[in-house]
Amino acid sequence: MSNSLKRRSFMLGATTSVGLLASLPAILPAAASPKDSGRADRLRYQGLAGIVLYPELADALGYMAPLKLEWVGNTISGPQDLQATTTGDTDFGEAFNGAIMKLIAAGAPVKAVLAYGGADKLTSGGIFVRKTSPLRTPRDLIGKTIGVNTLMAEHECFIEQYLQANGLTDAEIRSIIFVAIPPVVAEQALLHGRVDAVVLSNVFHEVALQNNDLLELTTEYALYGAGNTDSIILRNSYIEAWPQSARHFIEATARAISWAQTTPPDDVRKFLISLIKNRNRGESTLPARYWRSTSVVTRGGYIRPEDFARFQAWYAWRGDTRTASLPAGTFYTNTFNPEQSAQVVTPL
């Protein structure tokens, strides 16, 4: 597979999602000289509507003080969150590990410091089709349109690795048309026949499971097993300028992840719902009501080599030999994580 691999893809509906490869030109010129290295007493970040990020949870639990978190708005795109952190508009971000790998390989001065999401037996992304459609097997997806939240990112990687694992040829996989759809309208786009299948994660996955008109073909958990797929990143300049603040931020967030992993889910849901209501951002509590597990499979978000290495075969297949060949340790550090072992946590 060469670097000239072409993929038919387009946007459906209004979305602010930014394709990973399309983001690179905007990111890299500013990567070497971010706007500033932040401040020792605060970290700027983008949130997700209706979602409590683990640093936010750490703050609410009292772990983050005296550091302060400064919310600068919301995003729905991991690549855009990476861009904001890389260019110095924020101090930390969250994204798919494959996107992090791609940017670091291209020279972005950031490091993954904690795992924040993945797939476990309770929480996982999945591929949905209409029950009335004839689509039931991987081969049935040849030439079909599949909705994903962001082009050339996690969902697209999941689909392509799923099809590879089931023996489809390169030409058959390339025949699929990926469509970027905002997650909030993806289920409706599928039900109205605007796409043949969609990948849904988080609350959208849980809601879709309750819809008797939809059928789930497979999940990330079925393909990968239990594993971390997403990480929190810090800009290298922030770590270098404020190492004690970076350490405290990571330690506090790791404690919050561990709290959510070991606290009864009903108690976690109640806490998240209360937090969302009290921060007054005009958000729905639906995601918190459907929360089932952290999906972080290592205690405190400890990062393992396989959390990145598992996606390198995808980059090799796409012709990106640099991203595919870098040692997994290039992309992350566990230096500041108080959890210093890859202890696997079974969700409650």
Salt bridges, closest charged atoms under 4 A:
ASP36 OD1 - ARG44 NH2 3.10
ASP41 OD2 - ARG39 NH2 2.90
GLU56 OE1 - ARG279 NH1 3.06
GLU56 OE2 - ARG281 NH2 3.15
GLU70 OE1 - ARG42 NH1 2.54
ASP89 OD1 - LYS35 NZ 2.42
ASP91 OD1 - ARG44 NH2 2.84
ASP91 OD1 - ARG235 NH2 3.30
GLU156 OE2 - ARG7 NE 3.62
GLU156 OE2 - ARG318 NH2 2.88
GLU160 OE2 - ARG7 NH2 2.30
GLU160 OE1 - ARG318 NH2 3.22
GLU172 OE2 - ARG139 NH2 2.50
GLU206 OE2 - HIS205 ND1 3.00
GLU206 OE1 - ARG292 NH1 3.58
GLU216 OE2 - HIS205 NE2 2.51
GLU251 OE2 - ARG247 NH1 3.97
ASP266 OD1 - ARG269 NH2 2.41
GLU283 OE1 - ARG279 NE 2.83
GLU306 OE2 - ARG304 NH1 3.57
ASP307 OD1 - ARG304 NH2 3.20
ASP320 OD2 - LYS102 NZ 2.56
GLU339 OE2 - ARG299 NE 3.40
